[in-house]
Amino acid sequence: MTRSQRISKIAGLSRNKERQAARHLANAQDALKSIKDKLDLMLNYRQEYMDLLQPNGKKVNVRQVQERQAFILQMDEGISLLKKQLTMQQQMTEQECKKWLQAKHYIETMDTISERFASAERRISELRQQHELDELSGTQWHSNNH
């Protein structure tokens, strides 16, 4: 097995790791989007409840206002938890992105090295063939002239 074939084999194995890293990154991005969507939904829902607290010229039932305020406080706790989850998921997504980029860079490096080795191997082969042809034609010229 030539050096280029060995390096190419290593690059092939590394491609599996890169694909796995890409899947992990995609999963992390999906989870991040899901948390963002939930947070946006909660923030919108909270705003709707805040709007219900505005009297708008209507009679206000104190008990309903207190219940809505208590519910808004519960939503605020949920929003706070979602924001913490969002921060953690953003960090995890960044880590997965770095892992994927490292795996991708490694494959690109291995491919470049493999191509260089293959090119050098072709050049060596061409030089050997040329040398053999030179020897053959030299032998034939020598035998024809004697």
N, C-alpha and C positions, 0 to 999 in steps of 0.2 A: 504494500500500500504506500503510495507516494505521500509526501508531506501535505500537498494540497488536498488529497483525499481525506487524510486524517483530520485536517482542520475543517474541511467541509462537513465531515461527520459530527465533529464537535458543534459546529454552527447549527446543524440539523437538530441535535439534542437541545441546544439552547433555544431554538425556535419554539419548542414545546413549553419551555419555561416562560418565554415571552408571551405566548398565547394565553397561558394561565394568568400571567400578570395582567394582561389586557382584560381578561374576564373579571378578575378581582377589581380592577379599576372601573369597569362598566357597572359592576354591582354596587360599588361605593358611590358612583355618580347617581345611580338609580335611587339609592337610599337617601342621598343628599337631596335630590329633587323631591322625594316623598316627604321628607321633613319640612322642606321649604313650602310645599303645597299645604301641608297641615298647618303650618304656622300662619300662612297667608289666610287660610280659611278661618282659623281662630281669631286672628286680628280683625277680619271683616265681621265675623259674628259678634265679637266684642263691641265693635263700632255700632252695629245695629242695636245692640242692647243699650249702649250709651245714648243713642238717639231716642230710644223709648223713654229714657229718664227725663227728657226735655218736655216740659208741660204743654207747650204749643197751644196755650189757651184752654186746655182741657182741665177738668177737675183731676186732682192728683190724689190717689189713694196712698196714704203713707205706708201701709203694710206692703203694697206692691212695690213701691220705691225701695223699701228696705230689702225685700226679697231679690229684686233685680240688682241692687248694689252688692248683696252677698254673692249672688251668682257671678257678677262681674269680678269680684275678688277671687272666686274659684277659677274663673277663666284666666285671670292674671297669673295665678300660680301655674296653671297649665301652660300658658304662653312662656313663662319663665323657664319651665322645664324643657319646652321645645327649643328655646333659644340655646340652652346648654347643650342639648342633643345636637343641634345644628352646628355649634362650634366644634364639638367633638367629631362629628361626621366630616366637617370640612377638613380637619386635621388628618383624619384617616384617609380621606380622598386624596389629599396632597401627598401623603406617604405612598399610597398605591400608585399615584402618578409617577413619583420618583422611581419606584421599583420598576415600573413598566419602561420608563425612559432608560434606566440603566440596562435592562435586559435588551432593549432595542439597540442601544449603542453597542453593547457587547456583540450582538449578531452582526451589526454593520462592520465592526472591526474584524470579526472572524471572516466575514465574506471578503473584505478587502485583502486580508492576509492570504486567504485561499486563492484569490485571483492573482495576487503577486507570485505566489508559489507556482501556480499553474502556468503563468506566463514564463517564469524562469525555467520550469521543467520543459516547456515547449521549445524555448530557445536552446537549451542544452541538447534536446533531442535533434533539433535542426542542425546544430553544430556537429553533432556526432554523425548524422547522415551526410553532411557536407564533407566531413573528414573521410568517411568511408568511400564516398564517391571520388574524392581526390586521390585516395590511395588506389582505388580500383582503376581509375583512368591513368594514373602514374604507372601502375603495373602493366596495363595494356600497352601504353606507349613504349615502355621499356622492352616488352617482349616483341613488339612489332619492329623495333629498330635494331634488334640484335639477331 
